[in-house]
């Protein structure tokens, strides 16, 4: 059961990362999603800029340990996502790049949505 819960945490964590990065696109569907997305995007960028580990990572490790499997020492991004994107691993500099990517992508979404809604009103 603990291994299942750990895997569920990984899926939720991954979906949250996708929401942080691309959730601004939901503004074109419903404006109110900004109330959910903005705090998530700020959280995601701040985790990257500060070099901290998301609390979901220790939770997953604890669940894996309780289930008899070993945890991992690095963060979620380094363990699951970085091998797919950057095989060399997560560096402090790369964390800044990822944090900036979150900001740039979402500034693009929010800027486009603002122009879209502004043009609809005029």
C-alpha positions, 0 to 999 in steps of 0.5 A: 500500500505504501508503494502505491501511495508513493507512486501516487505522490509522484503522479500528483507531483508531476501533474503539479509541475506541469500545472506550474509550468503550463497552467497559465494556458488555462486562463484562456478557458477560465479567468478564475484559474489564475487564483489557483495557478499564480500561487502554484507558479510562485511556489514552483519558481521559489523552490527552484530559485531557493534550491530547496526541495519540495515537501512532496519529495520527503513524503514520497521517500517516507512512503517508499521507506515504509513500503520497504523500498529505498528513497532517493537523496535528490529532489523530484526534478533531479530524480524523475525529470532531469534524467529525461531532459538533462542527463548530466543532472541538476545543478544550482545554475540549472535550477535558476534556469528552470525557475526563470523558465517558469516565470518566462512561460507564465508571463507569456501566458498571462500577457497573452491572456490579458491582451485577449481579454482586453481586445474582447472588451474593446 
